Amino acid sequence: MLLNLLLTFTLLMGRVKSDPDPLQDYCVSPCHSSHQQIFLNGVLCKDPTEATVSDFTTSALSRPGNTQTKPLMTNVTVTTTANLPGLNTMGLTMARLDFGGSGVVPPHVHPRASEVTVCLDGVLLVGFVDTSGRVFTQELHPGETFVFPKGLIHFLYNIDTVSSALAVSGLNSQNPGTQIVSLSSFIPKPPFLQEVLKSAFDINGQDVARIRKSLQR
């Protein structure tokens, strides 16, 4: 009888759809109060009869970004519901990535999205590391494409020390989220306990202080 119940439960669970992915890092249940302000998982929709063609187009990605800011020498411009209102509920984001010489998008993760990148100009070295520690890297030339799996640490780097590079990325979430590994580790607010960082990175207290100071510039 128990075996039959477990088998039936397993079959039923296989037919149940999972919850949709959240659009933010968390969605805490509010207190049961008529005065409590509610935050939606997304943004409100306006009356469909008031939609215009301008809601579905943007020039945000047409302009080159500033790549002179050190040390990364890279600029990322993304579409949002602010500059592309029709994006709401569509489950996608587009990004323009401008690289100066040796520009880099440092190791980071998108907790809510996979990413596909197309190199348009220059040569980029891109890659990600999976949960077993295996690294996948590739040089991208104009017209070539690379996919970064959801939630895995990845990077993009302009291997030319002088010439610029350009790429466009698509992500399958309206709000993919971005966590840069170094910033999330060393300068979150409030900061991690120093002992945690010393053990995790096999460094001493002076190293922790130096890295924190450098990243806060």
C-alpha positions in Angstrom: 0.0 0.0 0.0 2.8 2.4 0.9 4.6 1.6 -2.3 1.4 2.3 -4.3 0.9 5.6 -2.5 4.5 6.7 -3.2 4.2 5.7 -6.9 0.9 7.7 -7.2 2.4 10.7 -5.5 5.5 10.6 -7.7 3.3 10.4 -10.9 1.1 13.3 -9.7 4.2 15.5 -8.8 5.5 14.9 -12.3 2.4 16.5 -13.7 2.5 19.6 -11.5 4.1 22.7 -12.9 6.7 24.5 -10.8 6.2 28.1 -9.7 7.3 30.8 -12.0 10.7 32.3 -11.4 10.6 35.5 -9.2 11.5 38.8 -10.8 13.5 40.1 -7.8 15.9 38.7 -5.2 13.1 38.1 -2.6 9.4 38.8 -2.1 8.7 38.8 1.7 5.1 38.3 2.7 3.7 41.5 4.2 1.9 41.7 7.6 -1.9 41.4 7.4 -2.7 45.0 7.6 -4.9 47.2 5.3 -2.3 49.9 5.6 0.6 47.7 4.4 2.1 48.7 1.1 2.3 45.8 -1.4 5.2 45.3 -3.8 4.3 43.3 -7.0 6.5 40.7 -8.6 7.1 42.9 -11.6 5.4 46.2 -12.5 1.9 47.3 -13.1 0.3 47.1 -16.5 -1.4 50.1 -18.1 -4.7 49.8 -19.9 -4.0 47.9 -23.2 -6.1 50.4 -25.1 -3.6 53.1 -24.2 -0.6 51.2 -25.6 1.3 52.9 -28.4 4.1 51.9 -30.7 6.5 53.9 -28.7 6.0 51.5 -25.8 7.7 48.7 -27.9 10.7 50.5 -29.2 13.8 52.1 -27.8 17.1 53.8 -28.9 18.8 53.0 -25.6 21.2 50.5 -27.2 22.0 52.7 -30.2 24.5 54.9 -28.4 28.0 53.8 -27.5 28.7 53.8 -23.7 31.6 55.4 -21.9 34.5 52.9 -21.8 37.1 55.1 -20.1 36.1 54.4 -16.5 38.9 52.5 -14.7 39.7 49.7 -13.9 37.1 47.8 -16.0 37.1 50.0 -19.2 33.7 48.6 -20.1 30.1 50.0 -20.2 26.9 47.9 -20.2 23.6 49.4 -21.3 20.5 47.4 -20.7 16.8 47.6 -21.7 14.4 48.0 -18.8 10.7 48.7 -18.4 11.8 52.3 -17.9 13.3 52.7 -21.4 11.2 50.0 -23.1 7.8 49.7 -21.3 6.6 47.0 -23.7 9.2 44.7 -22.2 7.1 44.1 -19.1 6.1 40.4 -18.7 7.9 39.4 -21.8 10.7 37.6 -19.9 13.7 39.0 -21.7 16.3 41.7 -21.5 18.8 43.1 -24.0 22.1 44.6 -23.3 24.8 46.5 -25.2 28.4 45.8 -24.1 31.0 48.4 -25.1 34.7 47.5 -24.3 37.7 49.7 -24.4 41.2 48.3 -24.8 41.5 45.3 -22.3 38.0 46.1 -21.1 36.4 43.4 -19.0 33.0 42.4 -17.6 34.4 40.8 -14.4 33.2 37.4 -13.1 29.6 37.6 -12.2 26.3 35.7 -12.2 22.7 36.3 -13.3 20.6 34.3 -10.7 17.5 34.5 -12.8 18.6 34.2 -16.4 20.7 32.4 -19.0 22.5 34.7 -21.4 23.4 34.6 -25.1 26.1 37.0 -26.4 26.9 37.9 -30.0 30.2 39.6 -30.8 29.7 42.5 -33.3 33.2 44.1 -33.4 36.6 43.2 -32.1 37.7 39.9 -30.4 36.4 38.8 -27.0 37.5 36.1 -24.7 34.4 34.8 -22.9 33.8 31.9 -20.5 32.0 30.4 -17.6 32.8 27.8 -14.9 30.3 25.1 -14.0 29.5 23.7 -10.5 32.2 21.0 -10.9 34.9 23.7 -11.4 35.2 23.0 -15.1 35.9 26.1 -17.2 34.6 26.7 -20.7 36.3 29.5 -22.7 36.1 30.7 -26.3 37.4 33.6 -28.4 34.5 35.3 -30.1 35.0 37.1 -33.5 32.4 39.3 -35.2 29.2 37.3 -35.8 30.0 34.5 -33.4 27.8 33.6 -30.4 28.3 32.1 -26.9 25.8 31.0 -24.3 26.2 31.4 -20.5 24.0 29.0 -18.5 21.7 30.4 -15.8 23.3 31.2 -12.4 26.9 30.3 -13.4 29.9 32.5 -12.9 31.0 34.0 -16.3 33.1 36.8 -17.8 33.8 38.7 -21.0 37.2 40.3 -21.9 38.5 42.3 -24.8 41.8 40.7 -25.6 43.0 43.7 -27.7 44.9 46.2 -25.5 44.2 49.1 -27.8 41.1 48.6 -30.0 37.5 48.6 -28.8 35.0 45.8 -29.0 31.3 45.6 -29.1 28.8 42.8 -28.2 25.0 42.4 -27.7 23.5 40.1 -25.1 20.0 38.7 -24.6 18.8 37.3 -21.3 15.7 35.3 -20.7 14.4 37.4 -17.7 12.8 40.8 -17.4 15.0 41.3 -14.3 18.0 38.8 -14.5 19.9 40.3 -11.6 23.6 40.7 -11.6 26.1 39.8 -8.8 29.8 40.7 -9.4 31.7 38.1 -7.5 34.4 40.4 -6.1 32.0 43.1 -5.0 29.5 40.7 -3.5 32.2 39.0 -1.5 34.3 41.9 -0.2 32.0 45.0 0.0 28.4 43.9 0.7 26.5 45.9 3.3 26.9 45.0 6.1 30.3 43.4 5.3 31.1 39.8 5.7 33.0 38.8 8.8 36.7 39.2 8.0 37.4 35.6 9.3 35.0 34.3 6.6 36.9 36.0 3.8 40.3 35.0 5.2 39.3 31.3 5.2 37.4 31.4 1.9 40.2 33.0 -0.1 43.2 31.8 2.0 44.4 35.4 2.7 45.2 37.4 5.8 43.5 40.4 7.4 45.8 42.9 5.6 44.8 41.4 2.2 41.1 41.7 3.1 41.5 45.4 4.0 43.5 46.1 0.9 41.0 44.4 -1.4 38.1 46.2 0.3 39.8 49.6 -0.1 40.6 48.9 -3.7 37.0 47.9 -4.6 35.4 50.8 -2.9 37.1 53.4 -5.1 
